[in-house]
Amino acid sequence: MKLKRLNELLWADNIVIQCHNDPDADALASGWGLYKYFMSKGKNVRLVYGGRSPVSKKNLQLMTDLLGIPAEYITSLDPEPDLLLTADCQPGQRNTTPFKGKKIAAIDHHVTVRNSLEDLEAYDIRDNFGACSTIVWDLLRRENYDLKNDPALATALYYGLFMDTCKMQELSHPTDRAARNVLENMYDQAVMQKLLTHNLNIDELKIVGDALKNTVLSEKHNYAVAEAAPCDPNILGIISDQINEVDGVDVCVVYSMLEIGAKLSVRSCIPHVQANEVAAYLSGGGGHKNKAGGMLMAEAISERSGNTAVNSGTVRELLINEMKNYFEELDIIYAGKESSIDLSDAPIYYKLPVEIGYVRAADIYPSGSKIKLLSLEGDELLTVDDDLYIMIGIEHEVYYNKRGYFESHNKITGEELTLSDEELRYAEDLVCGVDTETIPLKGHIMKCVPVSSQIRAKPLERRVKVFSKFGDWFSGDPGDYIVARVDDPADMYIIRKHIFEKTYGTVN
C-alpha cells in the first residue's frame, strides 16, 4: 500500500522505527521525526539501528546529544513490534539489519531494490528526493505537526537535509528546496553552528587527500573521476569542488562505496553540460546545474557493468565508460544557427485546450519585492512588477510569464482553478517570499487555457541540448520531442515526452 498519511499507521500500538546500520544525519533525523509523531499519538515507540557497532562519528554523537535523539544500538529485537518502520532504508538492503515485525513498512528516498513491495504493509519511497528528512517533513505537515514549537526536530531535519545534499548544493527536488526554505526559519541556530563546525575530522581530511591524489582525467572530454573512501556526502562535495577547480577539468564525478552501492557527487563548470543532467544520466539523481549528486545502487552497477562483483574497481570502470558515452552521445544544437536541424518535414501538432493556473504576482506581493520560484530546473529569483505572472502547469509545477507573452498565448476564463489540498500544497511550496513573508496562493489561482498554436515536432533518438534564440536552453533524452513553431522555425525547444503527450494533438 502506498502510504499517503502517517495516520494510516496509527492502528499499531507498539512501533519500532529502524534506521540503517551506521546511521547518518539524515537517517537519525528522519527516524526521530517519525518517532516523535507516533509518541505524540500515545504509541509505544523505539528508535533503533543495527550493524557492527554504535555510532562513533563525532558530529553524529554531538547531534544525538545536543538534540536528545533517543537512538538505540541493538543486535536483536525482541519482542516483535506490531509495526517495524524503516527510515532512510528499505528491508532487504545490505545496510539494514533484518529485524522482524508483525507488519513492516518503509519510508525512504533511495531507489527501490526489492522486486516487489507487495509484502510491505505500507511504503513511501520517493527516489527523486535528496533526503529522507524531506519526506518526513512533508508527512509531518500533512498531519499538522507543529514544527515551529519543536525547534530541536526542525534542527535535526534541516541538518539531515543539509548533510545528505552536500550542504544544500545537491537538492534534487523542488520539495527539498521547500523544506530548506521552511526549516531554515525554525532551527536552533546555536545548535546548528556547533554541528556545522564538527563535520570534518583528521581521518576525513586524509580521505580528501587520497581521493585527489588518485583522480583519473579524460583529456579528450575534460572530465575527471575519483574515488573517496566511505564518508559522509558532504566530504564528497568538498572533494568534487576541489577537483572542478583544476584547469582542464570541466566536469567531475566523485564516488564513495556504501553497502547498498555508490554515492556520487557531480560538478560542472560548462553551460552545455549540467551537473544535474549528468547525475540523472548516471544514477537518476539530481541537483543544480553546477552541483548535483545521486546514488548508484548495487543492483544497477551489476546490471550495467555486466560484473557481479560490485566493488570500487567495477564502479570506477563503469563511471569512466558512462562519462565517455555521455559526451559522445550528446548533440548540441543552436537554434537558428548552422548547427540547427531542419524540422520542415516533421508532423504538425496543435496545443490542446488544457486548463492551467496563473497568479498575477503583484496581486499578492508588493511591487518591487523579491520572490523565489522553485522550478524543476532550479531556483529563480524574480522581482515583482505589474508584468509578472506566476504560472501553475498541468503537473502543478511553477514557472513564470511576462504579461505580453501571457496574454498572447493564453485565454483567460475568469474562473478560479480548482486544486486538491495536496496539489495546492505542492504548488504553494514552490513560490516563496524572499524579502517579505511567503503568501499563500489559495484563493488567488485563476484558470486560463493556452491558445492553440501549431508546431512541428519529432521524437529524439539521441540526447540533445538546444540553446534557443532567446538565450535559454533545453535538454532532451531519447523519446522527448524537439519542436519548432510553424510560423517561426528558429523558435526551437524541447518538450518532455509525458508533457508533450498531455498538451499536444496531431493536425488531421
N, C-alpha and C positions, 0 to 999 in steps of 0.2 A: 504494500500500500504506500503510495506517495504521501508523505507527511506534509500537511499544509499548516497545521497549527499544533503547538505544543500541548494544548489542552486535549488533543486526541489521545494523549498517553496518560491521562490522569486516572485511568482505570487501575493502574498499578499502584500498590501501596509501598512496596519495597523496591527501590530503584538503585542500581549501580551505574554510575557514569564512568566509562573506561576511556582513558587517553591511550595513545600508542606508547610503546616502550620508549624509554629515554625521552619523555615528552619535551617539546619545545614550548616557547611562549604562547604560540597560537593554540596548541593543544590544551595547555593549562587554562588559558583564558576562556576558550570556548567550552571546555568541560565545566569550569566553575560557573559560567553563565547558566548552563543547564542545571547544575546543582542548585544554584540559588533560586531559580524559578520553581523547581519542584519542592524545595524546602519551604518556599512561601505558600505553597498549597498544602502544607501539613504532611508531606510524604516523608518516609524514612529513606534517606539518601546517603550514598557514599560516593566519593570521587577517588578513583584508583588508577594505577598503571602497573604494568608488569615489566619483565625484562631481566637483564643480568644484574642490575644494581640500581640503587636510588639515584635521583638527580644529583649531579655533582658540579654542574656549571655554576659559577659564582653569580651570574646575572639572574639565573632561574631560582637559585636559592634566595637571592635578595628579593625577587619578585614574590615568591610564596611567603616570605617572612614579612615584608612590608605591607602586603595586601591581605594577609591572613588566609591564603588559599589552602584548604584542608586536603591536599592531595596525598593519598596513602600509597606507598610502595608495597605491593603484595606479591606473593608467589603462588597463592591458591585462593580460591573464592568459595567459601562455604558459610552458610547455605546458599543455594542458588536464589538470586533475587527474582521477583516477579518479572522485572524488566532489566535487561542489560543493554545500555545505550552507549554505543561507541561515539566518541567525539574526535574529529580530525583524523579519522581512520575508519576502516571497514573490517568486519570479521573475515578472517581468511587471509589477511595480508601478512606478509612476513614480519612486519614490525609490530604486530598486535598479538599479544599472548592469548591463546584460545580459552578464555574463561567461559563459563556456561551460565545461561539464564533461562528461565522458563519461556520467555519470549525475548527476542533480540531485535534491536533497531539500530540505525546508523545515521549520523549527521556528519557530512564530510565535504571537502572541496577537491578531492583527488579523483582521477579517472576511475570508474568502476572496474574492479579487477575480477569480479565474480561473473560466471556465465549467466547467473540468474539471481534476481533479488527477491524472487517469489517466496523464499523461506524466511524472509525477514518480516517481522510484524509491521514495520514502517521504516521509511528512509527518506532523507532529504539530502540528495547528493547533487551539488552544483559545481561541476568541474571547471566552469569558466570563471569562478570566483578566485580572488587572490588569497583569501584566508578563510578558514572556518569561523573565525571570530565575526566576520561579516554576516555569515548565515545565521549565527546565534543572535547577533544584534537585530537582524531582521525578524527572526522568530519572536524575540522578546517584545519588540514593539507591537507586533500583531496581538500580543496578549496584554498590551498597555502596561507593561512592566516599567516602572518609573526609574530610569537610569539617572535622572537629574538628582535624585535623592540617594543614589548609590554610587558615589564617585570612585570607590575602590573598584567596583566591577567595570565601570566606564574606563578606568585607567587600564585595567587588565585587558579589556577588549581592544582598546586603542594600541596598547603595546604589542598584543598578539598580531594585529593587522600590520603594525609598523615593522615588526621583525620578519614576518613572512612575505612582505612585499619589498624587502630591501629598502627600509626607511621611506616607505610610501612611493618609491620610484618605479615599482612594477605592479601598479594597481591594474588588475585585469578587467574589471567590470565596472560600469557606472555605479552600481550599488556599493562597491568597495569605496569609491570616492565619496558617495553619500554618507557612508558610515564614518569615514575620516572627518568629513565636514561637521557632522553632528557631535561625534565623540571628542573632538579637539576643544569643544566648548564645555566639556563636562569633566575631563580627567583632572586628577590631582597633580598639579604642576611640580610640586616639591618631590613627590614620589617619582614622577616621570623623569625628572632631572637626574635623580640618583640612578635610575635604571639605565638611562642613556649614557652614563659615564662608566658603565661596567660591562660594555659589550665586547671588549677585545682584551684577551689576556696574552701572556707571553707565548703560550703554545699556539694560539691563533695567529700571532704575529709571524711565527715560523711557517705556518701553513701558507700565509700570504707570500712569503719569500720563496718557498719551494714551488708554488704554482707559477709565479712569474719566471722563475729560472727554467721551467720545463715547458714553456709555451711553444706551440707549433704554429708557424706562419705560412700562409699561401701568398707568395709574391705575385702570382698571376691575378688573383682576385682580391688581394689585400684583406684577407680575413685571418683571424687567429683563433686557435682552440687551446684551452688549458684545463688541466685537472687540478682540483684542490682536494685535500684530504677531507673527510667528513667534518662538516662545520655548519654553523647557522647560516641561513640565506644571506644575512647582511654581510658576512665575510666574503661570500661570492661576489656581492656587489662591489665591495672595496677592491677586489682583485680585478674585476672586469672594468671598473672605472680606470684603474691604473694602466691596464693593457691598451684601452682605447685611446689613451693619451700618447701612445707611441707613434712616431712618424712611420707611415706605411701600413698602419692598421686602421681600416675603415669600419670594420665590423668584428666583434669578438664574441665568443661563446665560452663561458667558464662553467664547468660541471663538477659536481661532488656526488660520490656514490652513497646512496642510502640503502636500507634493507629492501625498500619497495621499488627502487630504480635509481634514477639520476636526477638531481635537482640542477636546473640550468639558470644561468644569468646571462643576459644578452645585452650588448651595447652596440650602437651605430652612430656615426657622425656624418653620414652622407644622406642627401634627401631622397635618392631613388631606392634606398634600402632602409626600411623602417624596422627598428628593433622588435616592435610588437608583431610585425608580419613574420620576421624570422622565427620568433618564439612560437608563433602559431604553426608555422611550417614544420618546425622540429618536434613540437610536443603538444600543440593545441593550447599553448599558454598565451600570454598577452601582456599588456602594459602600455607604455608610451612609445612615441616614435624613436626616441633616443635610448630609452632604458626599459627593459622588459624581462620576463622570466617565465619559467614553466617547469613541469615535472614530466620526465620521460620514464614511463612505467616499465618495470622489468619485462612484462609480457610483450610490450611493444618493441623493446630492444631485441628480444629473441626473434620476434617475427620479422622485423625489418632488417636485421643483420644476418639472419639465417644461422645464428650461432646460439646454441642452447646454454653456453657458458656466459652468463651475464656478469661481466667484470669491467674494471676501468679500461682495460685494453680494448674490449669489444665496443664500449661506448665511445672511446676516442676515435677509433676507426670509423664507426658509424657516423659520428658528427662531422668528421673531415669529409667523408663522402657525401653526406647530405648537404653540407655547405657548398661543396663543389657543384652538386646538382642544382641547388638553389640559384646560383649565379648563372649557370649555363641554360637553365630552363626559363629565365625571365626575359621578357621582351619589354623594352622601353619605348613608349610612343609619345610624341609631342604633337598634340592636336593642331591641325592647320599647317604643320611643317612637313618637310620631305619625309621625315620618319613616320608620318601618319599612315593609316591604312584606308583603303577605299571600301566604303560600305554601300556604294551606289546600287549593287545588285542584291543587297540583303533585304529580307522581308520587311514590310511596313507594319508597324503596330500603332495603336492609339491608346491614350491614357483612359483607364476605366474610371467611372464616376464613384470612386471610393470616398467615404467620409473620413476626414481628418480634423484635427483641432487646431485652434490658434488662440493666442492671448496677445493683445496689444500691450507691450511691456509697460508703456507709460500710464496705462490704466491702473496698474497696481504698484509700480515702483516709481519713486521720484525721478523726474528728468535729471539727467546728469549723474545719477548713481551708477554703481558698478554691479553687475550680476555675472554669475558664472553658470554656463550650461555644461553639464556633464554628458557630452555626446559620446557615441560609440568610438569616435576617432580620437577623443581626448577632451580635456577641459578647454572651454573657450571663454575668455574674459571679454565682456561686452559693456558698452556704455549705453544706458537707457536714453532714448530720444523718441520723438513722435513717429519715426520711421521704422522702429524696431518691432518685429513681430516674433513671438516665440511660437514655434510650430510643434505639434504633437502628432507624430506619424502613425501609420497603421499598426505598428507594434509598440506604440506609446513611447518610442524614442523621441528625443528632442533635438531640434536644430533651429536655425533662425532664417528669416527672410527680411529683406528691406521692403518698404512699402510699395515701391514701383514694381518689383518682381512679384510680390504677394498679390497685388491687385490684378496684374495681368495674367497670372497663372491660376487663380482660384475664384470660385463663385461663392459669395457669402450667403448663407441660408438664413441668418438671423436667429438661429436656434442654438441652444446650449448642447454641447456634446455630452452624451451620457457615457460614463465610465463606471466600472465596478470599483469597489473600495480598493482592491489590490491593484488595478490598473491605474487608478488615481494616485495611490501611494507611490507607485513606481515613477510616474511622470513627475510628481512633486519632488521626489528625491533628486531629480536631475536639474532642478532650477534653484539656485542658491543666491541669496543676497551676499554681497561682499562687504560694502561699507554701510549697509543697513540690514535689519533683520530680514530673514527669509519669510516671504509672504505666501500663504497657501494659495494654490491655483483654483481650489474648489470654488465653484460659482462664477468663474471668470473664463472658463474654456468654452469657446464658441465653435460652432461647426462650419466647415467650408468643404467644398468639393472641387478638386483640381479640374481646371478647364481642359477639355480634350485637346491633345496635341499629338502630332504624328512624328514618329521616329523610325529610323532603320536600325535593326539590331540583329546580332547573331551571337550564338554562344561561343565562349572562348575554348580553345583547345590546349592552350598553354597559359602559364601565369603571365599576366600583363600589368604594367603600371602605365597609366595615362596621365600626362601632365596637360591640363586643359588650357585653353586660350586665356582663361581668367587668372591663371597662376596657381590654382589649386591642383590637387592630384587625386587619382582614384586607383585602387588596387583591385585586381580580379583574379580568381582562380578558375581552373577549367570548370565549365558549366555555368559560370556567371556570364552576363551579357555585356558586350561592348556596343554602345549605341551612339547615334548622332542624329540631331534634329534634321528633319527633311528640309526645312527652309533655311538651315544653316549647318551644312555638313562639318564645318570646323568646330562646332559646339559638340564635342565628343566627350563621353564619360563612360563609367561602368556602373551597372546596377546588379546587385547581388541576386542570384537565381531565385531565392524564395521571395524576395521583394518584387522582382520583375513579374513573377507568375501571379502575384496578387494584384498588381496595379496596371498591367497592360494586356490588351487583347489584340488579335490579328485583324487586319483590314481585309474584308472579303472582296 
